[in-house]
Amino acid sequence: MIREGDESLGEVERVRGMAKSLHTLRSAERFLSGSGRNEVSMVWKDEETGLTCKGRMDRLIESIPGVDVPVIVEVKSTKNATAWSFGRDVDTMSYAAQAANYAAGYKAITGKMPMHVFLAVESFAPFDAAVFTLDDESMQMGLLQYRQMLKRYAECVKSGLWPGYADEVQILSMP
């Protein structure tokens, strides 16, 4: 018997369980089957900073029935695939900024703005899964974060200065 959080599962069995869960999820089916390419790399030049940027999408679907734009699909493992919990993952792991990076790259290369879909799958049995897309506000926040990170990186490249954490004793409050 497999219990939630069961550490006795080997890595291969865990990945197989996660894949099976995704492939049996009806809402994920159109993003996993049909025409599309996996592990698609992009390289482009950011117009504002002049930096060469890159990204590797888990899956790219150029054309999908019922969707007017190309779709970038990202598979993400999580402890909890509920909307509330995965939404926290999107925030803490900067997935919205990653989505904005991929969208910016795809648009720079093709001139088309894609849709971004997350396939979230729990990394422990029973490997529940869900499909998410970001609302406009979250995608805009991701774009803002992505642009801030890219500008900061460009400044570091230009100046040769790479600031780290504060070099002083700091007062810490629990969130």
Disulfide bonds with the S-S distance in Angstrom:
none
